[in-house]
Amino acid sequence: MSSQIPTHLVGNDPDIPPMQTLTAVTLRPRPLLDADELDAANARLEAAEPAEIVRWAHDRFGSRLALTASFADTTLIDIATSVAPDVEVVFLDTGFHFAETLNTVRRAMERYALNLTVLRPAADADDVWAHGSDACCAARKVDLLDAHLIGRVDAWLSGVRRADSPDRADAPIVSIDRRGLVKVNPLANMTDDEYEAYIADHDVLVNTLQFDGYASIGCWPCTEPSTDGRSGRWGGAKTECGLHL
Ligand code: SF4
């Protein structure tokens, strides 16, 4: 028997039309929330208390839910751990944090017995990226968080509020982020007065820099005292580090 492959199977048979070239398609996994579910969640949660929003997220995503914290205060942690004490809390230790911020992390560990994950950039990042640049935020924040969240969780909680800045004025309660993960902002609709009242009523831990005039607290090279929301960040050159885009 000949071992040759019949010519019609290799496309040389003149009686058989050539196969059409197929267009490559990208198969996308089913979204974690489809458009209808997203709309329904936002309609249901728009006027909900932050704890109710956290509870919805925890019921929906269970252990595949994480929380990111900047430790300007522990409001979101206070609320989230009252609902889900073991929720993973992720802190991005950029290497440029104020001592007061690191001290707030330590105090929060003691108070809440946090299930804390600290993410740090590569050891050579100091020499590669100039602080203040988008590349620095990418290397020390955005890429770290992407690598940690993608594939490990389905949803994450952030402390974004609409009152933080004009850029955040339309922040939804629930959205799908650029990673394809569900992003939940339980504090989105809290006003400044409501936020401050919660801190006072629950004796929430506050980064002591806030008592020195820092309304928003990030890395020390990129943060100035300010009484006007996030205006003290990056000298006004940019408004977001990229985590929330
Ligand atoms: S806030 Fe400044 S120092 Fe911190 S990661 Fe971004 S650019 Fe770098």
py3Dmol code that shows the C-alpha trace and the ligand (Angstrom):
import py3Dmol

protein = """\
ATOM      1  CA  MET A   1       0.000   0.000   0.000  1.00  0.00           C
ATOM      2  CA  SER A   2       1.292   3.410  -0.867  1.00  0.00           C
ATOM      3  CA  SER A   3       2.053   5.652   2.096  1.00  0.00           C
ATOM      4  CA  GLN A   4       1.434   8.726   0.000  1.00  0.00           C
ATOM      5  CA  ILE A   5      -1.385  10.992   1.143  1.00  0.00           C
ATOM      6  CA  PRO A   6      -4.130  11.122  -1.511  1.00  0.00           C
ATOM      7  CA  THR A   7      -3.801  14.324  -3.461  1.00  0.00           C
ATOM      8  CA  HIS A   8      -7.398  15.432  -2.699  1.00  0.00           C
ATOM      9  CA  LEU A   9      -6.496  15.552   1.006  1.00  0.00           C
ATOM     10  CA  VAL A  10      -3.671  17.977   0.435  1.00  0.00           C
ATOM     11  CA  GLY A  11      -5.697  20.252  -1.762  1.00  0.00           C
ATOM     12  CA  ASN A  12      -4.202  19.385  -5.136  1.00  0.00           C
ATOM     13  CA  ASP A  13      -7.212  17.649  -6.681  1.00  0.00           C
ATOM     14  CA  PRO A  14      -8.413  19.927  -9.510  1.00  0.00           C
ATOM     15  CA  ASP A  15     -11.959  18.542  -9.083  1.00  0.00           C
ATOM     16  CA  ILE A  16     -12.267  19.757  -5.529  1.00  0.00           C
ATOM     17  CA  PRO A  17     -12.511  23.501  -4.926  1.00  0.00           C
ATOM     18  CA  PRO A  18      -9.901  24.844  -2.525  1.00  0.00           C
ATOM     19  CA  MET A  19     -10.999  25.293   1.053  1.00  0.00           C
ATOM     20  CA  GLN A  20     -11.914  28.798   2.001  1.00  0.00           C
ATOM     21  CA  THR A  21      -9.508  30.594   4.221  1.00  0.00           C
ATOM     22  CA  LEU A  22     -11.080  30.809   7.649  1.00  0.00           C
ATOM     23  CA  THR A  23     -11.068  34.061   9.553  1.00  0.00           C
ATOM     24  CA  ALA A  24      -9.509  33.666  12.977  1.00  0.00           C
ATOM     25  CA  VAL A  25     -11.910  34.346  15.831  1.00  0.00           C
ATOM     26  CA  THR A  26     -11.092  35.139  19.416  1.00  0.00           C
ATOM     27  CA  LEU A  27     -13.109  33.133  21.878  1.00  0.00           C
ATOM     28  CA  ARG A  28     -13.950  35.242  24.896  1.00  0.00           C
ATOM     29  CA  PRO A  29     -15.026  33.689  28.173  1.00  0.00           C
ATOM     30  CA  ARG A  30     -18.517  34.509  29.309  1.00  0.00           C
ATOM     31  CA  PRO A  31     -18.453  37.802  31.213  1.00  0.00           C
ATOM     32  CA  LEU A  32     -18.743  37.492  34.961  1.00  0.00           C
ATOM     33  CA  LEU A  33     -21.834  39.671  34.758  1.00  0.00           C
ATOM     34  CA  ASP A  34     -23.667  40.166  31.502  1.00  0.00           C
ATOM     35  CA  ALA A  35     -25.140  43.553  30.580  1.00  0.00           C
ATOM     36  CA  ASP A  36     -28.551  42.774  32.052  1.00  0.00           C
ATOM     37  CA  GLU A  37     -27.073  41.518  35.316  1.00  0.00           C
ATOM     38  CA  LEU A  38     -24.875  44.603  35.529  1.00  0.00           C
ATOM     39  CA  ASP A  39     -27.835  46.933  35.012  1.00  0.00           C
ATOM     40  CA  ALA A  40     -29.904  45.032  37.550  1.00  0.00           C
ATOM     41  CA  ALA A  41     -27.116  45.139  40.133  1.00  0.00           C
ATOM     42  CA  ASN A  42     -26.621  48.876  39.719  1.00  0.00           C
ATOM     43  CA  ALA A  43     -30.362  49.551  39.868  1.00  0.00           C
ATOM     44  CA  ARG A  44     -30.657  47.507  43.039  1.00  0.00           C
ATOM     45  CA  LEU A  45     -27.537  48.886  44.747  1.00  0.00           C
ATOM     46  CA  GLU A  46     -27.521  52.543  43.721  1.00  0.00           C
ATOM     47  CA  ALA A  47     -29.232  53.660  46.938  1.00  0.00           C
ATOM     48  CA  ALA A  48     -27.977  50.799  49.100  1.00  0.00           C
ATOM     49  CA  GLU A  49     -25.844  51.190  52.189  1.00  0.00           C
ATOM     50  CA  PRO A  50     -22.140  50.323  51.665  1.00  0.00           C
ATOM     51  CA  ALA A  51     -22.423  47.200  53.840  1.00  0.00           C
ATOM     52  CA  GLU A  52     -25.324  45.948  51.724  1.00  0.00           C
ATOM     53  CA  ILE A  53     -23.235  46.455  48.585  1.00  0.00           C
ATOM     54  CA  VAL A  54     -20.349  44.511  50.108  1.00  0.00           C
ATOM     55  CA  ARG A  55     -22.771  41.758  51.110  1.00  0.00           C
ATOM     56  CA  TRP A  56     -24.081  41.512  47.559  1.00  0.00           C
ATOM     57  CA  ALA A  57     -20.521  41.211  46.246  1.00  0.00           C
ATOM     58  CA  HIS A  58     -19.573  38.632  48.860  1.00  0.00           C
ATOM     59  CA  ASP A  59     -22.717  36.573  48.251  1.00  0.00           C
ATOM     60  CA  ARG A  60     -22.091  36.703  44.511  1.00  0.00           C
ATOM     61  CA  PHE A  61     -18.335  36.065  44.407  1.00  0.00           C
ATOM     62  CA  GLY A  62     -17.444  34.466  47.749  1.00  0.00           C
ATOM     63  CA  SER A  63     -13.726  33.885  48.220  1.00  0.00           C
ATOM     64  CA  ARG A  64     -13.020  35.174  44.704  1.00  0.00           C
ATOM     65  CA  LEU A  65     -13.507  38.710  46.000  1.00  0.00           C
ATOM     66  CA  ALA A  66     -10.647  40.984  47.111  1.00  0.00           C
ATOM     67  CA  LEU A  67     -10.381  44.524  48.434  1.00  0.00           C
ATOM     68  CA  THR A  68      -7.720  47.096  47.620  1.00  0.00           C
ATOM     69  CA  ALA A  69      -6.751  49.647  50.243  1.00  0.00           C
ATOM     70  CA  SER A  70      -4.555  52.741  50.229  1.00  0.00           C
ATOM     71  CA  PHE A  71      -4.697  53.166  54.016  1.00  0.00           C
ATOM     72  CA  ALA A  72      -5.581  56.842  53.981  1.00  0.00           C
ATOM     73  CA  ASP A  73      -8.153  55.507  56.449  1.00  0.00           C
ATOM     74  CA  THR A  74      -9.835  52.164  57.045  1.00  0.00           C
ATOM     75  CA  THR A  75     -13.456  52.994  56.235  1.00  0.00           C
ATOM     76  CA  LEU A  76     -13.868  50.417  53.480  1.00  0.00           C
ATOM     77  CA  ILE A  77     -11.971  47.839  55.511  1.00  0.00           C
ATOM     78  CA  ASP A  78     -14.183  48.533  58.529  1.00  0.00           C
ATOM     79  CA  ILE A  79     -17.332  48.009  56.480  1.00  0.00           C
ATOM     80  CA  ALA A  80     -16.104  45.054  54.439  1.00  0.00           C
ATOM     81  CA  THR A  81     -14.662  43.072  57.330  1.00  0.00           C
ATOM     82  CA  SER A  82     -17.920  43.522  59.251  1.00  0.00           C
ATOM     83  CA  VAL A  83     -19.553  41.566  56.429  1.00  0.00           C
ATOM     84  CA  ALA A  84     -16.698  39.293  55.363  1.00  0.00           C
ATOM     85  CA  PRO A  85     -13.966  39.153  58.043  1.00  0.00           C
ATOM     86  CA  ASP A  86     -11.657  37.036  55.880  1.00  0.00           C
ATOM     87  CA  VAL A  87     -11.861  39.111  52.723  1.00  0.00           C
ATOM     88  CA  GLU A  88      -8.420  39.494  51.160  1.00  0.00           C
ATOM     89  CA  VAL A  89      -7.096  43.030  51.592  1.00  0.00           C
ATOM     90  CA  VAL A  90      -4.462  44.002  49.029  1.00  0.00           C
ATOM     91  CA  PHE A  91      -1.959  46.772  49.718  1.00  0.00           C
ATOM     92  CA  LEU A  92       0.400  48.005  47.019  1.00  0.00           C
ATOM     93  CA  ASP A  93       3.659  48.771  48.779  1.00  0.00           C
ATOM     94  CA  THR A  94       5.209  50.955  46.116  1.00  0.00           C
ATOM     95  CA  GLY A  95       8.377  51.587  48.123  1.00  0.00           C
ATOM     96  CA  PHE A  96       7.481  55.282  48.255  1.00  0.00           C
ATOM     97  CA  HIS A  97       4.876  55.331  50.999  1.00  0.00           C
ATOM     98  CA  PHE A  98       4.973  57.734  53.907  1.00  0.00           C
ATOM     99  CA  ALA A  99       5.918  56.211  57.251  1.00  0.00           C
ATOM    100  CA  GLU A 100       2.486  57.304  58.481  1.00  0.00           C
ATOM    101  CA  THR A 101       0.817  55.147  55.835  1.00  0.00           C
ATOM    102  CA  LEU A 102       2.862  52.086  56.755  1.00  0.00           C
ATOM    103  CA  ASN A 103       1.995  52.745  60.380  1.00  0.00           C
ATOM    104  CA  THR A 104      -1.696  52.804  59.450  1.00  0.00           C
ATOM    105  CA  VAL A 105      -1.252  49.380  57.844  1.00  0.00           C
ATOM    106  CA  ARG A 106       0.298  48.102  61.071  1.00  0.00           C
ATOM    107  CA  ARG A 107      -2.512  49.539  63.199  1.00  0.00           C
ATOM    108  CA  ALA A 108      -5.127  48.031  60.877  1.00  0.00           C
ATOM    109  CA  MET A 109      -3.475  44.624  61.145  1.00  0.00           C
ATOM    110  CA  GLU A 110      -3.836  44.813  64.909  1.00  0.00           C
ATOM    111  CA  ARG A 111      -7.379  46.096  64.902  1.00  0.00           C
ATOM    112  CA  TYR A 112      -8.932  43.929  62.199  1.00  0.00           C
ATOM    113  CA  ALA A 113      -6.639  40.859  62.037  1.00  0.00           C
ATOM    114  CA  LEU A 114      -6.546  41.461  58.321  1.00  0.00           C
ATOM    115  CA  ASN A 115      -6.134  38.799  55.691  1.00  0.00           C
ATOM    116  CA  LEU A 116      -3.515  41.106  54.158  1.00  0.00           C
ATOM    117  CA  THR A 117      -1.554  40.653  50.950  1.00  0.00           C
ATOM    118  CA  VAL A 118       1.280  43.121  50.353  1.00  0.00           C
ATOM    119  CA  LEU A 119       2.437  43.475  46.764  1.00  0.00           C
ATOM    120  CA  ARG A 120       5.876  44.950  46.076  1.00  0.00           C
ATOM    121  CA  PRO A 121       7.533  45.904  42.786  1.00  0.00           C
ATOM    122  CA  ALA A 122      10.633  44.287  41.419  1.00  0.00           C
ATOM    123  CA  ALA A 123      13.792  45.131  43.361  1.00  0.00           C
ATOM    124  CA  ASP A 124      15.325  46.973  40.400  1.00  0.00           C
ATOM    125  CA  ALA A 125      12.281  49.193  39.824  1.00  0.00           C
ATOM    126  CA  ASP A 126      14.017  52.055  41.695  1.00  0.00           C
ATOM    127  CA  ASP A 127      16.631  52.343  39.022  1.00  0.00           C
ATOM    128  CA  VAL A 128      14.355  51.853  36.070  1.00  0.00           C
ATOM    129  CA  TRP A 129      11.434  54.192  36.635  1.00  0.00           C
ATOM    130  CA  ALA A 130      11.516  57.855  37.552  1.00  0.00           C
ATOM    131  CA  HIS A 131       8.895  58.533  40.184  1.00  0.00           C
ATOM    132  CA  GLY A 132       6.059  60.751  39.079  1.00  0.00           C
ATOM    133  CA  SER A 133       5.807  59.118  35.683  1.00  0.00           C
ATOM    134  CA  ASP A 134       3.090  56.895  34.284  1.00  0.00           C
ATOM    135  CA  ALA A 135       5.768  54.210  33.963  1.00  0.00           C
ATOM    136  CA  CYS A 136       6.437  54.405  37.698  1.00  0.00           C
ATOM    137  CA  CYS A 137       2.734  54.004  38.539  1.00  0.00           C
ATOM    138  CA  ALA A 138       2.547  51.122  36.072  1.00  0.00           C
ATOM    139  CA  ALA A 139       5.535  49.298  37.560  1.00  0.00           C
ATOM    140  CA  ARG A 140       4.695  49.960  41.195  1.00  0.00           C
ATOM    141  CA  LYS A 141       0.911  49.792  41.157  1.00  0.00           C
ATOM    142  CA  VAL A 142      -0.997  48.900  38.027  1.00  0.00           C
ATOM    143  CA  ASP A 143       1.037  45.966  36.728  1.00  0.00           C
ATOM    144  CA  LEU A 144       1.351  44.526  40.222  1.00  0.00           C
ATOM    145  CA  LEU A 145      -2.374  44.624  40.811  1.00  0.00           C
ATOM    146  CA  ASP A 146      -3.178  43.257  37.364  1.00  0.00           C
ATOM    147  CA  ALA A 147      -0.844  40.310  37.886  1.00  0.00           C
ATOM    148  CA  HIS A 148      -2.283  39.602  41.308  1.00  0.00           C
ATOM    149  CA  LEU A 149      -5.975  39.891  40.505  1.00  0.00           C
ATOM    150  CA  ILE A 150      -6.262  38.356  37.055  1.00  0.00           C
ATOM    151  CA  GLY A 151      -7.025  34.675  37.344  1.00  0.00           C
ATOM    152  CA  ARG A 152      -7.256  34.758  41.142  1.00  0.00           C
ATOM    153  CA  VAL A 153     -10.421  36.739  41.748  1.00  0.00           C
ATOM    154  CA  ASP A 154     -13.620  37.535  39.909  1.00  0.00           C
ATOM    155  CA  ALA A 155     -14.335  40.828  41.635  1.00  0.00           C
ATOM    156  CA  TRP A 156     -12.661  43.506  43.728  1.00  0.00           C
ATOM    157  CA  LEU A 157     -13.801  46.227  46.092  1.00  0.00           C
ATOM    158  CA  SER A 158     -12.362  49.710  45.843  1.00  0.00           C
ATOM    159  CA  GLY A 159     -12.821  52.793  47.991  1.00  0.00           C
ATOM    160  CA  VAL A 160     -13.592  55.138  45.087  1.00  0.00           C
ATOM    161  CA  ARG A 161     -16.213  57.760  45.902  1.00  0.00           C
ATOM    162  CA  ARG A 162     -17.918  60.125  43.489  1.00  0.00           C
ATOM    163  CA  ALA A 163     -17.090  62.990  45.840  1.00  0.00           C
ATOM    164  CA  ASP A 164     -13.339  62.305  45.526  1.00  0.00           C
ATOM    165  CA  SER A 165     -12.859  64.328  42.353  1.00  0.00           C
ATOM    166  CA  PRO A 166     -14.660  65.410  39.158  1.00  0.00           C
ATOM    167  CA  ASP A 167     -13.054  62.457  37.370  1.00  0.00           C
ATOM    168  CA  ARG A 168     -14.864  60.103  39.726  1.00  0.00           C
ATOM    169  CA  ALA A 169     -18.214  61.887  39.721  1.00  0.00           C
ATOM    170  CA  ASP A 170     -19.844  59.220  37.573  1.00  0.00           C
ATOM    171  CA  ALA A 171     -18.247  56.177  39.180  1.00  0.00           C
ATOM    172  CA  PRO A 172     -20.759  53.331  39.084  1.00  0.00           C
ATOM    173  CA  ILE A 173     -21.437  51.046  42.011  1.00  0.00           C
ATOM    174  CA  VAL A 174     -20.700  47.979  39.874  1.00  0.00           C
ATOM    175  CA  SER A 175     -18.795  47.845  36.593  1.00  0.00           C
ATOM    176  CA  ILE A 176     -16.636  45.576  34.502  1.00  0.00           C
ATOM    177  CA  ASP A 177     -13.067  46.870  34.537  1.00  0.00           C
ATOM    178  CA  ARG A 178     -10.517  46.708  31.719  1.00  0.00           C
ATOM    179  CA  ARG A 179      -9.287  43.388  33.134  1.00  0.00           C
ATOM    180  CA  GLY A 180     -12.741  41.867  32.648  1.00  0.00           C
ATOM    181  CA  LEU A 181     -13.199  41.719  36.428  1.00  0.00           C
ATOM    182  CA  VAL A 182     -16.178  43.035  38.338  1.00  0.00           C
ATOM    183  CA  LYS A 183     -15.251  46.199  40.166  1.00  0.00           C
ATOM    184  CA  VAL A 184     -17.439  47.211  43.084  1.00  0.00           C
ATOM    185  CA  ASN A 185     -17.347  50.657  44.679  1.00  0.00           C
ATOM    186  CA  PRO A 186     -19.369  50.298  47.890  1.00  0.00           C
ATOM    187  CA  LEU A 187     -18.601  53.867  48.979  1.00  0.00           C
ATOM    188  CA  ALA A 188     -19.359  55.490  45.623  1.00  0.00           C
ATOM    189  CA  ASN A 189     -22.441  57.357  46.738  1.00  0.00           C
ATOM    190  CA  MET A 190     -21.200  58.462  50.177  1.00  0.00           C
ATOM    191  CA  THR A 191     -20.952  62.230  50.492  1.00  0.00           C
ATOM    192  CA  ASP A 192     -18.064  63.829  52.345  1.00  0.00           C
ATOM    193  CA  ASP A 193     -20.329  64.472  55.324  1.00  0.00           C
ATOM    194  CA  GLU A 194     -21.529  60.868  55.394  1.00  0.00           C
ATOM    195  CA  TYR A 195     -17.961  59.632  55.082  1.00  0.00           C
ATOM    196  CA  GLU A 196     -16.705  61.783  57.929  1.00  0.00           C
ATOM    197  CA  ALA A 197     -19.693  60.813  60.074  1.00  0.00           C
ATOM    198  CA  TYR A 198     -18.962  57.112  59.507  1.00  0.00           C
ATOM    199  CA  ILE A 199     -15.328  57.607  60.554  1.00  0.00           C
ATOM    200  CA  ALA A 200     -16.371  59.416  63.724  1.00  0.00           C
ATOM    201  CA  ASP A 201     -19.217  57.041  64.619  1.00  0.00           C
ATOM    202  CA  HIS A 202     -17.116  53.907  64.107  1.00  0.00           C
ATOM    203  CA  ASP A 203     -13.811  55.235  65.390  1.00  0.00           C
ATOM    204  CA  VAL A 204     -12.229  54.315  62.070  1.00  0.00           C
ATOM    205  CA  LEU A 205      -8.437  54.404  61.864  1.00  0.00           C
ATOM    206  CA  VAL A 206      -7.191  57.488  60.060  1.00  0.00           C
ATOM    207  CA  ASN A 207      -3.748  58.030  58.585  1.00  0.00           C
ATOM    208  CA  THR A 208      -2.282  60.773  60.780  1.00  0.00           C
ATOM    209  CA  LEU A 209      -1.148  62.700  57.698  1.00  0.00           C
ATOM    210  CA  GLN A 210      -4.775  63.753  57.354  1.00  0.00           C
ATOM    211  CA  PHE A 211      -4.334  65.805  60.520  1.00  0.00           C
ATOM    212  CA  ASP A 212      -1.369  67.533  58.832  1.00  0.00           C
ATOM    213  CA  GLY A 213      -3.416  68.724  55.865  1.00  0.00           C
ATOM    214  CA  TYR A 214      -3.175  65.813  53.443  1.00  0.00           C
ATOM    215  CA  ALA A 215      -6.688  65.315  52.081  1.00  0.00           C
ATOM    216  CA  SER A 216      -5.475  62.556  49.746  1.00  0.00           C
ATOM    217  CA  ILE A 217      -2.489  60.359  50.468  1.00  0.00           C
ATOM    218  CA  GLY A 218      -0.365  58.503  47.965  1.00  0.00           C
ATOM    219  CA  CYS A 219       3.399  58.124  47.535  1.00  0.00           C
ATOM    220  CA  TRP A 220       5.521  60.810  49.179  1.00  0.00           C
ATOM    221  CA  PRO A 221       7.243  62.030  45.983  1.00  0.00           C
ATOM    222  CA  CYS A 222       3.848  62.658  44.363  1.00  0.00           C
ATOM    223  CA  THR A 223       1.720  63.954  47.227  1.00  0.00           C
ATOM    224  CA  GLU A 224       1.432  67.476  48.614  1.00  0.00           C
ATOM    225  CA  PRO A 225      -0.804  68.727  51.422  1.00  0.00           C
ATOM    226  CA  SER A 226      -4.196  69.737  50.100  1.00  0.00           C
ATOM    227  CA  THR A 227      -7.630  70.493  51.445  1.00  0.00           C
ATOM    228  CA  ASP A 228      -9.250  69.977  48.056  1.00  0.00           C
ATOM    229  CA  GLY A 229      -9.791  66.301  47.369  1.00  0.00           C
ATOM    230  CA  ARG A 230      -7.103  64.741  45.212  1.00  0.00           C
ATOM    231  CA  SER A 231      -5.606  68.018  43.987  1.00  0.00           C
ATOM    232  CA  GLY A 232      -2.432  67.397  45.991  1.00  0.00           C
ATOM    233  CA  ARG A 233      -1.537  64.341  43.956  1.00  0.00           C
ATOM    234  CA  TRP A 234       1.093  64.494  41.168  1.00  0.00           C
ATOM    235  CA  GLY A 235       1.251  68.285  41.317  1.00  0.00           C
ATOM    236  CA  GLY A 236      -1.889  68.427  39.197  1.00  0.00           C
ATOM    237  CA  ALA A 237      -0.055  66.776  36.266  1.00  0.00           C
ATOM    238  CA  LYS A 238      -2.392  63.793  36.354  1.00  0.00           C
ATOM    239  CA  THR A 239      -5.379  62.730  38.402  1.00  0.00           C
ATOM    240  CA  GLU A 240      -5.236  58.928  38.479  1.00  0.00           C
ATOM    241  CA  CYS A 241      -2.461  56.362  38.725  1.00  0.00           C
ATOM    242  CA  GLY A 242      -4.277  53.954  36.406  1.00  0.00           C
ATOM    243  CA  LEU A 243      -5.674  51.491  38.933  1.00  0.00           C
ATOM    244  CA  HIS A 244      -9.199  52.741  38.431  1.00  0.00           C
ATOM    245  CA  LEU A 245      -9.185  53.283  34.691  1.00  0.00           C
TER     246      LEU A 245
END
"""
ligand_1 = """\
8
SF4
S 2.384 57.730 42.893
Fe 4.406 58.484 42.240
S 5.972 57.303 43.336
Fe 3.966 56.250 43.546
S 3.976 54.731 41.945
Fe 2.942 56.531 41.082
S 4.554 57.796 40.115
Fe 5.569 56.230 41.403
"""
view = py3Dmol.view(width=600, height=400)
view.addModel(protein, "pdb")
view.setStyle({"model": 0}, {"cartoon": {"style": "trace"}})
view.addModel(ligand_1, "xyz")
view.setStyle({"model": 1}, {"stick": {}})
view.zoomTo()
view.show()
